[in-house]
């Protein structure tokens, strides 16, 4: 009997009498060894952490769960929840994501994120390289957006908001990533493992008391099929999000229950730009042509992180660039971190929002469009 992998590690033995009538379901714990890495992982989790398991490719120590909620889209059955763990993989710190039939280990390397994936549907591991990180030339464009001031935003019913507030015991920040229809050739879990997993782990370090979620959506008419690649891509994306939020009555309580909407695209989001975001706003865009830090970079802008506060670090013997660096050099590695100054900016931004009185229609603030 095939059991869904997300089920607890308890197996059932079906006992049938000779005449074929089902008479009992006897729960028992399976001790059967299996060569499948996903099963081994699930069994280790069920035993309690930390645990070390030996896979074909090396030793994996699962240190602790990461308190981040994940949802992946699924063609057949709504969404697939995911969970994340801090791990040591072959002697190095890494982040692991478990969802559906996947286990993916994200290991940030100097210029790319190495992903070792295991699937319960395939033997052995597979390695993944997402996108071809090419140059990330940015000419920072700043322009005030008047659009934000006129759009009705998040007009959720009072009951919906109250429900959301009850659900959010902690202030909640939801990173909602809409995967453009043109990214359908790329596995969703691997977009997460390459561009997002390591960053979410770091965000949890920066915002330890905030509830963090990452939701991936695909095939959403009016959102994942919009044209982009032109100068007004970000405005168009924001208008599409506003319409969606209005239509779906998304609850949003400043400082308590917030969404940050990202459109993930295959090609450049605007001429010469692999990412765009409103500085301190709710919408951003990132292209898989960008560096592995592109999602961190653009989401950083939405939390007011700036290029000016990015830095080159020399601490590890080889220079690396923090997430908000705009003039990237192929000779420098990624740090996969924000600078201390940008961490402070983001914390201050969230802390200020916390003190903003709850309003359904916050007055629009002039925004800066930034790449
Ligand atoms: Zn930027």
Boltz pocket constraint, residues with backbone or C-beta under 6 A from the ligand:
constraints:
  - pocket:
      binder: B
      contacts: [[A, 138], [A, 297], [A, 301], [A, 307], [A, 324], [A, 326], [A, 370], [A, 371]]
      max_distance: 6.0
